[in-house]
Amino acid sequence: MPGLFESCDQMKRRMDEAEQIFYEVQERDDRPDFYEEVKPFVDKVKGEADVWKEEASAWVQTTSYPYLHESQMEDTYDNIMNASLQAYQRTTKEKQFKETLQAVEFILNSIQTQLTQES
């Protein structure tokens, strides 16, 4: 599924972007403007994450790989959405934020590894 492989890459780029935003927000004196900064980014991530989730859910139901399940796709989607929003909150704890990003990256990498082995 080349579409899913590319969607995983796209989600990785968005999570890298969220991490960069997180550190920029921590350094700022002002709060990010919701309508100018937060909402456009979260909406962009949601549109792309919706596509990823649909592709990943369809794939996980047909793959013979026993270590990825539908519930992990749901959790990863939720983590992607949470990270995209939490990146803008100054109260977000760095450790928790990084752990969320690592969990997302682990699932995305696992999917891509399995897709590569299947092709």
C-alpha positions as CSV (number, residue, x, y, z in Angstrom):
1,M,0.0,0.0,0.0
2,P,2.1,2.9,-1.2
3,G,-0.6,5.3,0.0
4,L,-0.3,4.2,3.6
5,F,3.5,4.3,3.4
6,E,3.3,7.9,2.3
7,S,0.7,8.7,4.9
8,C,3.0,7.4,7.6
9,D,5.8,9.7,6.2
10,Q,3.3,12.6,6.3
11,M,2.4,11.9,9.9
12,K,6.0,11.8,10.9
13,R,6.6,15.2,9.3
14,R,3.6,16.6,11.1
15,M,4.9,15.2,14.4
16,D,8.3,16.7,13.8
17,E,6.5,20.0,13.1
18,A,4.5,19.7,16.3
19,E,7.7,19.1,18.3
20,Q,9.3,22.2,16.7
21,I,6.2,24.2,17.6
22,F,6.3,22.8,21.2
23,Y,9.8,24.2,21.7
24,E,9.0,27.5,20.1
25,V,6.0,28.0,22.2
26,Q,7.9,27.2,25.4
27,E,10.3,30.1,24.5
28,R,7.7,32.6,23.7
29,D,6.4,35.3,26.1
30,D,2.9,35.4,24.5
31,R,0.3,32.8,24.0
32,P,-0.3,31.4,20.5
33,D,-3.3,32.9,18.7
34,F,-5.9,30.2,18.5
35,Y,-7.4,31.2,15.1
36,E,-4.1,32.3,13.5
37,E,-1.8,29.5,14.6
38,V,-3.5,26.7,16.5
39,K,-6.6,26.0,14.6
40,P,-5.0,26.0,11.1
41,F,-2.3,23.5,12.2
42,V,-4.7,21.2,14.0
43,D,-7.1,21.3,11.1
44,K,-4.3,20.4,8.7
45,V,-3.2,17.5,10.9
46,K,-6.7,16.3,11.3
47,G,-7.3,16.1,7.6
48,E,-4.1,14.2,7.0
49,A,-4.6,12.0,10.1
50,D,-8.1,11.1,9.0
51,V,-6.7,9.8,5.7
52,W,-3.9,7.9,7.6
53,K,-6.4,6.3,10.0
54,E,-8.6,5.1,7.2
55,E,-5.7,3.6,5.3
56,A,-4.1,2.1,8.4
57,S,-7.4,0.6,9.7
58,A,-8.0,-1.0,6.3
59,W,-4.5,-2.4,6.1
60,V,-4.4,-3.7,9.7
61,Q,-7.5,-5.8,9.0
62,T,-5.9,-7.5,5.9
63,T,-2.3,-7.9,7.0
64,S,-1.0,-11.1,8.5
65,Y,1.3,-9.2,10.8
66,P,0.2,-10.2,14.3
67,Y,1.7,-7.4,16.3
68,L,-0.4,-4.4,15.1
69,H,-4.1,-4.2,15.9
70,E,-7.0,-1.9,15.2
71,S,-6.9,-0.5,18.7
72,Q,-3.4,0.7,18.2
73,M,-4.4,2.6,15.1
74,E,-7.2,4.3,17.1
75,D,-4.7,5.1,19.9
76,T,-2.1,6.4,17.5
77,Y,-4.7,8.6,15.8
78,D,-5.7,10.0,19.2
79,N,-2.0,10.6,20.1
80,I,-1.4,12.4,16.8
81,M,-4.4,14.7,17.4
82,N,-3.5,15.3,21.0
83,A,0.1,16.1,20.2
84,S,-0.9,18.6,17.5
85,L,-2.9,20.5,20.1
86,Q,-0.7,20.1,23.1
87,A,2.3,21.5,21.1
88,Y,0.7,24.9,21.6
89,Q,0.0,24.6,25.3
90,R,2.8,26.0,27.5
91,T,1.6,23.8,30.4
92,T,2.4,20.6,28.4
93,K,5.1,18.6,30.2
94,E,8.1,17.9,27.9
95,K,8.5,14.3,29.1
96,Q,4.9,13.4,28.4
97,F,4.9,15.2,25.1
98,K,8.0,13.4,23.9
99,E,6.7,10.0,25.0
100,T,3.5,10.7,23.0
101,L,5.6,11.5,19.9
102,Q,7.8,8.4,20.5
103,A,4.6,6.2,20.7
104,V,3.4,7.6,17.4
105,E,6.7,7.2,15.7
106,F,7.0,3.6,16.9
107,I,3.6,2.6,15.3
108,L,4.4,4.5,12.1
109,N,7.8,2.9,11.8
110,S,6.3,-0.6,12.5
111,I,3.7,-0.1,9.8
112,Q,6.3,1.0,7.3
113,T,8.7,-1.8,8.2
114,Q,5.9,-4.4,7.7
115,L,4.8,-2.7,4.4
116,T,8.3,-2.9,3.1
117,Q,8.5,-6.6,4.0
118,E,5.2,-7.4,2.4
119,S,6.2,-5.8,-0.9
